[in-house]
Amino acid sequence: MRKRRTVREFLDKEVDFEAIKRILEAGNQAPTWNHNRSWSYIVLRTGRGTETLCR
């Protein structure tokens, strides 16, 4: 938590799908209250998906 930071500027380049999978797997390993692991993810790889999702 000491090295936590907020990023407000992003590069305009695609993130490798294997990196996305590793990030999601790491999130699934994090402890949760009552061992409740009913997570669902939406991975958007293009900007077009964000507009559709927001509607």
Backbone as CSV, one residue per row, in Angstrom:
resi,resn,N_x,N_y,N_z,CA_x,CA_y,CA_z,C_x,C_y,C_z
1,MET,0.821,-1.194,0.000,0.000,0.000,0.000,0.864,1.258,0.000
2,ARG,2.077,1.146,0.466,2.930,2.332,0.507,3.302,2.815,-0.885
3,LYS,3.340,1.914,-1.830,3.734,2.291,-3.185,2.529,2.486,-4.095
4,ARG,1.359,2.563,-3.513,0.147,2.757,-4.300,0.143,4.139,-4.925
5,ARG,-0.350,4.241,-6.148,-0.405,5.539,-6.821,-1.584,5.574,-7.773
6,THR,-1.979,6.767,-8.126,-3.074,6.969,-9.064,-2.495,7.408,-10.399
7,VAL,-2.917,6.741,-11.466,-2.443,7.079,-12.809,-3.579,7.760,-13.551
8,ARG,-3.300,8.936,-14.092,-4.333,9.676,-14.810,-3.999,9.862,-16.287
9,GLU,-2.823,9.423,-16.675,-2.427,9.500,-18.078,-2.045,8.098,-18.533
10,PHE,-2.497,7.733,-19.715,-2.263,6.391,-20.223,-1.614,6.455,-21.592
11,LEU,-0.818,5.456,-21.889,-0.216,5.345,-23.210,-1.247,4.803,-24.186
12,ASP,-1.135,5.196,-25.426,-2.064,4.725,-26.450,-1.481,3.482,-27.116
13,LYS,-1.301,2.426,-26.307,-0.817,1.177,-26.879,-1.549,0.021,-26.220
14,GLU,-1.688,-1.045,-26.966,-2.451,-2.199,-26.509,-1.672,-2.969,-25.448
15,VAL,-2.384,-3.452,-24.441,-1.783,-4.269,-23.390,-1.840,-5.724,-23.845
16,ASP,-0.734,-6.423,-23.691,-0.651,-7.824,-24.072,-1.697,-8.637,-23.308
17,PHE,-2.409,-9.510,-24.011,-3.481,-10.273,-23.379,-2.947,-11.187,-22.279
18,GLU,-1.738,-11.705,-22.428,-1.145,-12.538,-21.375,-0.930,-11.725,-20.098
19,ALA,-0.575,-10.456,-20.236,-0.414,-9.582,-19.066,-1.759,-9.366,-18.383
20,ILE,-2.807,-9.190,-19.167,-4.151,-9.026,-18.601,-4.541,-10.277,-17.830
21,LYS,-4.274,-11.444,-18.390,-4.600,-12.696,-17.704,-3.853,-12.821,-16.383
22,ARG,-2.566,-12.439,-16.371,-1.780,-12.509,-15.130,-2.331,-11.554,-14.073
23,ILE,-2.759,-10.374,-14.494,-3.326,-9.394,-13.557,-4.617,-9.930,-12.948
24,LEU,-5.484,-10.509,-13.787,-6.746,-11.054,-13.288,-6.503,-12.247,-12.366
25,GLU,-5.544,-13.092,-12.705,-5.223,-14.233,-11.842,-4.693,-13.760,-10.488
26,ALA,-3.881,-12.707,-10.486,-3.371,-12.161,-9.222,-4.520,-11.608,-8.386
27,GLY,-5.472,-10.956,-9.021,-6.638,-10.441,-8.309,-7.468,-11.551,-7.699
28,ASN,-7.546,-12.680,-8.381,-8.294,-13.820,-7.848,-7.609,-14.439,-6.639
29,GLN,-6.316,-14.232,-6.485,-5.576,-14.775,-5.349,-5.666,-13.889,-4.111
30,ALA,-6.153,-12.672,-4.269,-6.243,-11.739,-3.143,-7.288,-12.226,-2.140
31,PRO,-7.047,-11.993,-0.856,-8.014,-12.426,0.154,-9.317,-11.640,0.062
32,THR,-10.400,-12.312,0.380,-11.714,-11.668,0.386,-12.418,-11.992,1.693
33,TRP,-13.374,-11.179,2.038,-14.152,-11.417,3.246,-14.993,-12.671,3.051
34,ASN,-14.996,-13.546,4.005,-15.824,-14.742,4.013,-15.512,-15.672,2.834
35,HIS,-14.351,-15.525,2.245,-13.923,-16.349,1.102,-14.922,-16.303,-0.050
36,ASN,-15.594,-15.185,-0.171,-16.569,-14.996,-1.250,-15.808,-14.624,-2.519
37,ARG,-15.819,-15.462,-3.511,-15.049,-15.237,-4.733,-15.948,-15.180,-5.964
38,SER,-17.051,-14.527,-5.857,-17.967,-14.440,-6.997,-17.652,-13.203,-7.836
39,TRP,-16.454,-13.167,-8.406,-16.017,-12.047,-9.234,-16.400,-12.294,-10.680
40,SER,-16.660,-11.221,-11.372,-16.794,-11.289,-12.828,-16.049,-10.095,-13.402
41,TYR,-15.453,-10.281,-14.549,-14.634,-9.248,-15.173,-15.145,-8.955,-16.573
42,ILE,-15.007,-7.714,-16.969,-15.255,-7.305,-18.343,-13.951,-6.686,-18.828
43,VAL,-13.337,-7.303,-19.816,-12.068,-6.817,-20.353,-12.356,-6.149,-21.689
44,LEU,-12.097,-4.851,-21.745,-12.300,-4.087,-22.977,-10.943,-3.829,-23.601
45,ARG,-10.787,-4.239,-24.830,-9.490,-4.072,-25.490,-9.504,-2.941,-26.500
46,THR,-10.666,-2.341,-26.751,-10.750,-1.192,-27.655,-11.600,-0.118,-27.008
47,GLY,-11.477,1.106,-27.474,-12.262,2.210,-26.937,-13.736,2.117,-27.285
48,ARG,-14.055,1.406,-28.370,-15.460,1.296,-28.769,-16.295,0.578,-27.721
49,GLY,-15.718,-0.386,-27.048,-16.450,-1.147,-26.048,-16.857,-0.317,-24.849
50,THR,-16.078,0.685,-24.507,-16.404,1.510,-23.341,-17.688,2.285,-23.555
51,GLU,-17.880,2.819,-24.733,-19.114,3.563,-25.014,-20.323,2.644,-24.906
52,THR,-20.225,1.453,-25.451,-21.326,0.498,-25.385,-21.599,0.098,-23.945
53,LEU,-20.567,-0.152,-23.179,-20.726,-0.563,-21.788,-21.374,0.532,-20.951
54,CYS,-21.046,1.779,-21.213,-21.595,2.899,-20.446,-23.088,3.093,-20.695
55,ARG,-23.553,2.669,-21.834,-24.991,2.819,-22.123,-25.728,1.817,-21.337
